[in-house]
């Protein structure tokens, strides 16, 4: 279903979380559940994957993850503060100790000069602390931006697990 490199990364995340007894949750916007999908494609993932929040709309980010509406209004949904709030909200609203959040502009439309197509913000929380990453993938197409975002998200999960 996913490219081999994504399957391998997902397997590493599952194995690392299982070895440390950690539960995982995802908070996704532009990836629409692909990170959770990659993780749950791994046999045995139910031992460590608790849930995935697909919060595509701003209202969903607020209602499901507790992202303050004024934070979205001030910074926009595609921003470091919102990505961080999404990750923190996933921890607060689940038994997971490790989370990753993804919010961006996958395209082909929806970009602006300040937030072009291909801009994606990530935040992850885990035993290794919290981290933010911003990637500008350019405009190689919607599928490419989304799959590259899954790769980054899985690497951030590994990093926050401490693998």
N, CA, C and O of each residue as an XYZ file, in Angstrom:
652
protein
N       0.819     -1.192      0.000
C       0.000      0.000      0.000
C       0.866      1.261      0.000
O       0.623      2.175     -0.789
N       1.865      1.321      0.868
C       2.789      2.452      0.945
C       4.112      2.064      0.301
O       4.414      0.877      0.181
N       4.902      3.044     -0.116
C       6.244      2.729     -0.619
C       7.062      1.995      0.437
O       6.829      2.146      1.636
N       8.018      1.200     -0.024
C       8.820      0.365      0.879
C       9.504      1.160      1.985
O       9.574      0.691      3.121
N      10.009      2.353      1.678
C      10.713      3.124      2.703
C       9.758      3.563      3.817
O      10.144      3.599      4.986
N       8.522      3.894      3.460
C       7.540      4.267      4.479
C       7.169      3.049      5.318
O       7.064      3.149      6.541
N       6.969      1.903      4.675
C       6.693      0.667      5.423
C       7.812      0.383      6.421
O       7.549      0.029      7.571
N       9.059      0.538      5.982
C      10.208      0.264      6.862
C      10.249      1.244      8.032
O      10.494      0.838      9.168
N      10.012      2.521      7.771
C       9.992      3.518      8.848
C       8.875      3.225      9.843
O       9.082      3.292     11.054
N       7.699      2.903      9.331
C       6.566      2.600     10.211
C       6.882      1.394     11.088
O       6.565      1.394     12.277
N       7.494      0.385     10.522
C       7.869     -0.810     11.286
C       8.869     -0.439     12.392
O       8.775     -0.940     13.512
N       9.819      0.434     12.071
C      10.792      0.878     13.083
C      10.096      1.613     14.226
O      10.429      1.413     15.394
N       9.132      2.462     13.887
C       8.388      3.200     14.912
C       7.635      2.232     15.816
O       7.689      2.354     17.040
N       6.941      1.281     15.228
C       6.165      0.309     16.005
C       7.082     -0.495     16.916
O       6.783     -0.682     18.095
N       8.193     -0.968     16.375
C       9.130     -1.770     17.176
C       9.738     -0.950     18.308
O       9.870     -1.441     19.429
N      10.108      0.298     18.021
C      10.711      1.146     19.056
C       9.704      1.466     20.153
O      10.039      1.423     21.336
N       8.477      1.786     19.766
C       7.448      2.088     20.770
C       7.132      0.852     21.605
O       6.969      0.953     22.821
N       7.044     -0.309     20.966
C       6.758     -1.551     21.698
C       7.882     -1.865     22.676
O       7.623     -2.285     23.804
N       9.112     -1.668     22.260
C      10.262     -1.956     23.127
C      10.275     -1.064     24.356
O      10.807     -1.451     25.396
N       9.701      0.113     24.251
C       9.691      1.066     25.364
C       8.335      1.147     26.065
O       8.168      1.918     27.009
N       7.372      0.356     25.605
C       6.050      0.350     26.226
C       5.289      1.647     26.056
O       4.577      2.074     26.966
N       5.431      2.281     24.897
C       4.802      3.580     24.660
C       3.637      3.479     23.686
O       3.707      2.751     22.695
N       2.568      4.212     23.971
C       1.429      4.312     23.067
C       1.600      5.548     22.191
O       2.181      6.549     22.611
N       1.078      5.460     20.956
C       1.202      6.521     19.959
C      -0.185      7.011     19.548
O      -1.134      6.234     19.445
N      -0.276      8.323     19.315
C      -1.453      8.926     18.684
C      -0.946      9.872     17.599
O       0.163     10.398     17.690
N      -1.759     10.079     16.582
C      -1.406     11.032     15.538
C      -2.460     12.123     15.481
O      -3.621     11.894     15.819
N      -2.051     13.314     15.051
C      -2.952     14.444     14.847
C      -2.636     14.980     13.450
O      -1.599     15.609     13.240
N      -3.528     14.728     12.507
C      -3.209     15.003     11.109
C      -4.222     15.918     10.452
O      -5.425     15.829     10.695
N      -3.705     16.797      9.615
C      -4.553     17.631      8.784
C      -4.284     17.288      7.322
O      -5.034     16.506      6.737
N      -3.240     17.845      6.715
C      -3.035     17.660      5.278
C      -2.734     16.216      4.877
O      -2.905     15.859      3.711
N      -2.298     15.396      5.796
C      -2.043     13.981      5.485
C      -3.300     13.135      5.632
O      -3.306     11.981      5.204
N      -4.342     13.661      6.210
C      -5.634     13.004      6.246
C      -5.642     11.585      6.795
O      -6.446     10.763      6.358
N      -4.775     11.287      7.732
C      -4.753      9.955      8.335
C      -3.708      9.017      7.752
O      -3.639      7.854      8.149
N      -2.896      9.496      6.821
C      -1.886      8.622      6.201
C      -0.812      8.166      7.182
O      -0.306      7.050      7.062
N      -0.455      9.009      8.149
C       0.552      8.593      9.138
C      -0.012      7.441      9.966
O       0.653      6.421     10.151
N      -1.222      7.603     10.457
C      -1.868      6.517     11.207
C      -2.031      5.289     10.317
O      -1.845      4.162     10.774
N      -2.378      5.503      9.050
C      -2.527      4.393      8.112
C      -1.233      3.628      7.914
O      -1.242      2.399      7.853
N      -0.123      4.339      7.812
C       1.181      3.678      7.656
C       1.527      2.874      8.905
O       2.031      1.755      8.812
N       1.254      3.447     10.065
C       1.551      2.736     11.316
C       0.689      1.491     11.465
O       1.189      0.427     11.829
N      -0.602      1.620     11.185
C      -1.506      0.483     11.393
C      -1.412     -0.554     10.273
O      -2.038     -1.610     10.358
N      -0.649     -0.269      9.242
C      -0.383     -1.273      8.202
C       0.613     -2.318      8.701
O       0.768     -3.375      8.089
N       1.284     -2.021      9.803
C       2.277     -2.929     10.388
C       1.564     -3.922     11.304
O       0.823     -3.527     12.204
N       1.794     -5.204     11.067
C       1.213     -6.240     11.932
C       1.680     -6.019     13.365
O       2.861     -5.773     13.608
N       0.764     -6.105     14.299
C       1.101     -5.917     15.710
C       1.022     -4.476     16.168
O       1.289     -4.185     17.334
N       0.661     -3.567     15.275
C       0.620     -2.153     15.641
C      -0.424     -1.844     16.706
O      -0.317     -0.835     17.402
N      -1.425     -2.695     16.840
C      -2.470     -2.431     17.834
C      -1.917     -2.416     19.256
O      -2.569     -1.900     20.163
N      -0.743     -2.965     19.460
C      -0.130     -2.950     20.788
C       0.361     -1.558     21.174
O       0.537     -1.269     22.358
N       0.584     -0.688     20.176
C       1.148      0.631     20.488
C       0.412      1.810     19.869
O       0.611      2.940     20.314
N      -0.423      1.597     18.868
C      -1.157      2.713     18.260
C      -2.513      2.822     18.949
O      -3.343      1.916     18.872
N      -2.717      3.947     19.621
C      -3.980      4.147     20.329
C      -5.046      4.749     19.422
O      -6.159      4.229     19.343
N      -4.716      5.837     18.741
C      -5.712      6.517     17.922
C      -5.051      7.520     16.987
O      -3.892      7.902     17.149
N      -5.852      7.929     15.995
C      -5.448      8.988     15.086
C      -6.557     10.008     14.995
O      -7.724      9.657     14.820
N      -6.196     11.262     15.115
C      -7.137     12.360     14.964
C      -6.937     12.942     13.567
O      -5.856     13.446     13.260
N      -7.953     12.881     12.725
C      -7.899     13.551     11.433
C      -8.696     14.840     11.598
O      -9.925     14.827     11.657
N      -7.974     15.942     11.671
C      -8.586     17.237     11.952
C      -8.315     18.159     10.767
O      -7.498     19.077     10.838
N      -9.015     17.887      9.696
C      -8.806     18.608      8.446
C      -9.317     20.041      8.525
O      -8.702     20.954      7.975
N     -10.417     20.235      9.194
C     -10.978     21.584      9.313
C     -10.461     22.268     10.574
O     -10.001     21.618     11.513
N     -10.548     23.589     10.569
C     -10.164     24.338     11.764
C     -11.071     23.991     12.931
O     -10.610     23.894     14.068
N     -12.372     23.802     12.656
C     -13.307     23.440     13.720
C     -12.917     22.114     14.354
O     -13.010     21.963     15.573
N     -12.485     21.158     13.554
C     -12.061     19.858     14.099
C     -10.821     20.007     14.967
O     -10.704     19.355     16.004
N      -9.902     20.856     14.550
C      -8.695     21.081     15.363
C      -9.089     21.610     16.740
O      -8.523     21.209     17.757
N     -10.063     22.512     16.757
C     -10.523     23.102     18.012
C     -11.339     22.104     18.835
O     -11.091     21.930     20.028
N     -12.309     21.451     18.199
C     -13.210     20.552     18.924
C     -12.524     19.273     19.400
O     -12.726     18.854     20.540
N     -11.727     18.656     18.554
C     -11.139     17.356     18.896
C      -9.808     17.457     19.629
O      -9.502     16.616     20.475
N      -9.018     18.473     19.316
C      -7.685     18.578     19.912
C      -7.535     19.743     20.881
O      -6.508     19.870     21.547
N      -8.552     20.590     20.962
C      -8.479     21.716     21.882
C      -7.576     22.842     21.416
O      -7.140     23.656     22.230
N      -7.285     22.908     20.114
C      -6.484     24.021     19.608
C      -7.325     25.292     19.745
O      -8.435     25.355     19.217
N      -6.815     26.293     20.440
C      -7.601     27.518     20.612
C      -7.922     28.176     19.269
O      -7.040     28.349     18.427
N      -9.180     28.538     19.079
C      -9.610     29.171     17.828
C      -8.830     30.454     17.564
O      -8.509     30.760     16.415
N      -8.522     31.211     18.630
C      -7.779     32.456     18.422
C      -6.345     32.193     17.971
O      -5.749     33.038     17.304
N      -5.786     31.044     18.319
C      -4.449     30.674     17.845
C      -4.481     30.452     16.333
O      -3.588     30.892     15.610
N      -5.523     29.766     15.873
C      -5.685     29.540     14.431
C      -5.930     30.865     13.724
O      -5.369     31.114     12.657
N      -6.757     31.708     14.306
C      -7.072     32.999     13.690
C      -5.830     33.883     13.600
O      -5.624     34.573     12.601
N      -5.014     33.860     14.634
C      -3.820     34.710     14.678
C      -2.703     34.202     13.765
O      -2.088     34.982     13.039
N      -2.445     32.898     13.804
C      -1.284     32.343     13.092
C      -1.638     31.566     11.835
O      -0.774     31.322     10.993
N      -2.893     31.176     11.700
C      -3.306     30.316     10.598
C      -3.122     28.862     10.968
O      -2.297     28.521     11.816
N      -3.905     28.000     10.319
C      -3.837     26.570     10.629
C      -2.472     25.981     10.281
O      -2.014     25.038     10.927
N      -1.832     26.535      9.270
C      -0.519     26.048      8.854
C       0.531     26.927      9.515
O       0.985     27.920      8.948
N       0.909     26.534     10.737
C       1.852     27.337     11.524
C       2.463     26.480     12.628
O       1.928     25.438     13.005
N       3.586     26.948     13.126
C       4.235     26.257     14.235
C       3.353     26.213     15.484
O       3.213     25.144     16.078
N       2.753     27.332     15.907
C       1.935     27.265     17.125
C       0.773     26.272     17.012
O       0.459     25.577     17.978
N       0.142     26.202     15.851
C      -0.982     25.283     15.692
C      -0.489     23.837     15.664
O      -1.121     22.962     16.255
N       0.621     23.576     14.993
C       1.170     22.215     14.992
C       1.503     21.766     16.416
O       1.211     20.635     16.804
N       2.109     22.652     17.179
C       2.441     22.319     18.572
C       1.173     22.057     19.392
O       1.114     21.101     20.166
N       0.166     22.912     19.216
C      -1.090     22.740     19.957
C      -1.784     21.442     19.555
O      -2.394     20.781     20.395
N      -1.697     21.076     18.291
C      -2.278     19.806     17.848
C      -1.591     18.631     18.539
O      -2.261     17.720     19.025
N      -0.264     18.647     18.584
C       0.475     17.546     19.227
C       0.157     17.480     20.716
O      -0.070     16.399     21.260
N       0.141     18.624     21.365
C      -0.172     18.660     22.798
C      -1.607     18.203     23.052
O      -1.877     17.518     24.037
N      -2.521     18.581     22.168
C      -3.912     18.170     22.301
C      -4.083     16.667     22.157
O      -4.905     16.066     22.849
N      -3.310     16.053     21.259
C      -3.387     14.599     21.079
C      -2.919     13.868     22.332
O      -3.481     12.833     22.690
N      -1.901     14.392     22.998
C      -1.434     13.799     24.257
C      -2.492     13.974     25.342
O      -2.778     13.046     26.097
N      -3.065     15.164     25.411
C      -4.050     15.463     26.453
C      -5.345     14.670     26.281
O      -6.053     14.412     27.254
N      -5.650     14.285     25.042
C      -6.932     13.628     24.765
C      -6.787     12.144     24.424
O      -7.632     11.559     23.746
N      -5.706     11.560     24.907
C      -5.482     10.128     24.676
C      -4.542      9.598     25.747
O      -3.928     10.376     26.478
N      -4.426      8.283     25.842
C      -3.441      7.722     26.767
C      -2.034      7.664     26.156
O      -1.106      7.160     26.790
N      -1.873      8.167     24.950
C      -0.571      8.128     24.275
C       0.420      9.061     24.949
O       0.059     10.122     25.458
N       1.674      8.640     24.938
C       2.765      9.493     25.431
C       3.609     10.014     24.285
O       4.472     10.870     24.480
N       3.357      9.493     23.072
C       4.095      9.918     21.889
C       3.087     10.333     20.826
O       2.167      9.579     20.509
N       3.259     11.534     20.275
C       2.362     11.995     19.218
C       3.146     12.750     18.162
O       4.246     13.251     18.399
N       2.538     12.812     16.992
C       3.050     13.681     15.937
C       1.863     14.393     15.323
O       0.793     13.809     15.154
N       2.059     15.664     14.988
C       1.022     16.464     14.354
C       1.550     16.974     13.021
O       2.728     17.301     12.880
N       0.644     17.033     12.043
C       1.001     17.475     10.696
C      -0.066     18.449     10.211
O      -1.257     18.137     10.247
N       0.360     19.636      9.754
C      -0.566     20.601      9.170
C       0.164     21.357      8.066
O       1.256     21.885      8.277
N      -0.448     21.402      6.899
C       0.237     22.044      5.789
C      -0.657     22.287      4.602
O      -1.873     22.105      4.657
N      -0.012     22.710      3.510
C      -0.694     22.986      2.249
C      -0.172     21.979      1.227
O       0.934     22.129      0.708
N      -0.966     20.961      0.945
C      -0.528     19.906      0.030
C      -0.756     20.277     -1.435
O      -0.111     19.715     -2.320
N      -1.656     21.207     -1.698
C      -1.901     21.636     -3.065
C      -2.959     20.801     -3.757
O      -3.538     19.919     -3.124
N      -3.229     21.035     -5.002
C      -2.484     21.971     -5.852
C      -2.820     23.433     -5.570
O      -2.004     24.303     -5.873
N      -3.962     23.732     -5.015
C      -4.309     25.112     -4.673
C      -4.167     25.337     -3.188
O      -3.643     24.490     -2.464
N      -4.639     26.486     -2.738
C      -4.672     26.772     -1.310
C      -3.465     27.497     -0.773
O      -3.464     27.923      0.382
N      -2.432     27.647     -1.587
C      -1.236     28.328     -1.119
C      -1.373     29.840     -1.206
O      -2.296     30.363     -1.829
N      -0.443     30.522     -0.573
C      -0.371     31.974     -0.608
C       1.117     32.338     -0.612
O       1.958     31.464     -0.400
N       1.454     33.601     -0.846
C       2.873     33.974     -0.799
C       3.541     33.636      0.533
O       4.701     33.225      0.562
N       2.805     33.811      1.639
C       3.365     33.510      2.964
C       3.359     32.018      3.275
O       4.228     31.520      3.990
N       2.374     31.311      2.733
C       2.217     29.887      3.002
C       1.985     29.164      1.679
O       0.856     28.830      1.320
N       3.091     28.930      0.962
C       2.964     28.343     -0.374
C       2.621     26.852     -0.328
O       2.790     26.184      0.691
N       2.137     26.361     -1.457
C       1.917     24.923     -1.602
C       3.230     24.220     -1.263
O       4.301     24.638     -1.704
N       3.138     23.171     -0.493
C       4.315     22.413     -0.086
C       4.860     22.787      1.280
O       5.790     22.142      1.763
N       4.306     23.813      1.915
C       4.726     24.182      3.277
C       3.981     23.298      4.259
O       2.751     23.248      4.250
N       4.728     22.598      5.111
C       4.127     21.715      6.105
C       4.829     21.923      7.445
O       6.057     21.943      7.524
N       4.025     22.078      8.492
C       4.550     22.179      9.855
C       4.267     20.873     10.582
O       3.194     20.283     10.449
N       5.250     20.439     11.349
C       5.162     19.217     12.137
C       5.492     19.552     13.586
O       6.283     20.455     13.857
N       4.890     18.830     14.502
C       5.275     18.898     15.902
C       5.157     17.487     16.453
O       4.253     16.737     16.085
N       6.067     17.140     17.327
C       6.038     15.812     17.938
C       6.373     15.942     19.411
O       7.159     16.797     19.821
N       5.754     15.069     20.197
C       5.944     15.041     21.644
C       6.229     13.603     22.049
O       5.609     12.672     21.536
N       7.157     13.426     22.960
C       7.465     12.088     23.462
C       8.433     12.164     24.620
O       8.725     13.250     25.121
N       8.936     11.012     25.051
C       9.883     10.998     26.161
C      11.119     11.865     25.915
O      11.737     12.355     26.860
N      11.472     12.049     24.647
C      12.625     12.881     24.321
C      12.262     14.364     24.259
O      13.084     15.180     23.841
N      11.041     14.725     24.668
C      10.619     16.119     24.686
C       9.760     16.479     23.490
O       9.230     15.606     22.804
N       9.629     17.773     23.248
C       8.804     18.269     22.145
C       9.710     18.883     21.080
O      10.775     19.421     21.383
N       9.265     18.792     19.837
C      10.049     19.326     18.730
C       9.112     19.846     17.651
O       7.998     19.349     17.486
N       9.575     20.847     16.922
C       8.844     21.388     15.764
C       9.762     21.288     14.554
O      10.975     21.459     14.668
N       9.182     21.013     13.414
C       9.925     21.028     12.155
C       9.056     21.675     11.093
O       7.840     21.483     11.057
N       9.696     22.437     10.237
C       9.006     23.040      9.099
C       9.707     22.551      7.845
O      10.934     22.585      7.746
N       8.911     22.098      6.893
C       9.471     21.658      5.615
C       8.771     22.382      4.483
O       7.557     22.585      4.504
N       9.558     22.762      3.504
C       9.035     23.352      2.274
C       9.386     22.389      1.149
O      10.503     22.382      0.632
N       8.410     21.590      0.793
C       8.623     20.558     -0.219
C       8.533     21.092     -1.636
O       8.818     20.366     -2.588
N       8.143     22.345     -1.792
C       7.888     22.873     -3.125
C       6.542     22.375     -3.604
O       5.679     22.030     -2.798
N       6.358     22.338     -4.916
C       5.069     21.926     -5.472
C       5.252     20.750     -6.431
O       4.995     20.876     -7.628
N       5.700     19.593     -5.897
C       5.885     18.412     -6.756
C       4.578     17.654     -7.018
O       4.575     16.643     -7.720
N       3.478     18.143     -6.457
C       2.181     17.491     -6.580
C       1.676     17.064     -5.216
O       2.456     16.806     -4.300
N       0.362     16.995     -5.096
C      -0.304     16.700     -3.830
C       0.160     15.369     -3.223
O       0.493     15.313     -2.039
N       0.184     14.316     -4.017
C       0.568     13.002     -3.495
C       1.992     13.012     -2.959
O       2.262     12.436     -1.905
N       2.894     13.654     -3.667
C       4.284     13.718     -3.228
C       4.432     14.478     -1.909
O       5.153     14.036     -1.014
N       3.755     15.615     -1.789
C       3.814     16.389     -0.543
C       3.288     15.550      0.610
O       3.882     15.530      1.688
N       2.184     14.864      0.390
C       1.580     14.061      1.458
C       2.480     12.888      1.852
O       2.666     12.633      3.042
N       3.035     12.179      0.885
C       3.903     11.034      1.213
C       5.208     11.500      1.857
O       5.699     10.861      2.787
N       5.772     12.607      1.373
C       6.978     13.137      2.016
C       6.684     13.576      3.448
O       7.536     13.456      4.328
N       5.475     14.084      3.674
C       5.075     14.473      5.034
C       4.972     13.256      5.945
O       5.341     13.328      7.117
N       4.479     12.147      5.424
C       4.422     10.908      6.210
C       5.831     10.486      6.605
O       6.061     10.088      7.747
N       6.766     10.568      5.682
C       8.166     10.204      5.978
C       8.722     11.054      7.117
O       9.318     10.533      8.059
N       8.522     12.359      7.022
C       9.018     13.260      8.074
C       8.349     12.936      9.406
O       9.019     12.866     10.437
N       7.045     12.742      9.391
C       6.309     12.461     10.628
C       6.816     11.181     11.291
O       6.993     11.146     12.508
N       7.048     10.139     10.511
C       7.537      8.876     11.080
C       8.938      9.049     11.660
O       9.245      8.491     12.714
N       9.777      9.806     10.992
C      11.128     10.069     11.534
C      11.058     10.854     12.836
O      11.823     10.599     13.766
N      10.129     11.817     12.899
C       9.965     12.580     14.141
C       9.466     11.686     15.273
O       9.902     11.837     16.414
N       8.563     10.764     14.975
C       8.117      9.820     15.999
C       9.291      9.002     16.514
O       9.439      8.834     17.724
N      10.118      8.497     15.628
C      11.297      7.720     16.048
C      12.186      8.569     16.951
O      12.667      8.100     17.983
N      12.397      9.809     16.557
C      13.240     10.710     17.330
C      12.671     10.964     18.724
O      13.415     10.952     19.705
N      11.368     11.194     18.821
C      10.752     11.486     20.115
C      10.633     10.251     20.992
O      10.614     10.361     22.218
N      10.552      9.089     20.383
C      10.553      7.834     21.149
C      11.931      7.627     21.778
O      12.068      6.986     22.820
N      12.933      8.179     21.124
C      14.295      8.024     21.604
C      14.994      6.848     20.975
O      15.928      6.288     21.549
N      14.539      6.467     19.779
C      15.129      5.314     19.075
C      16.394      5.711     18.340
O      17.022      4.872     17.694
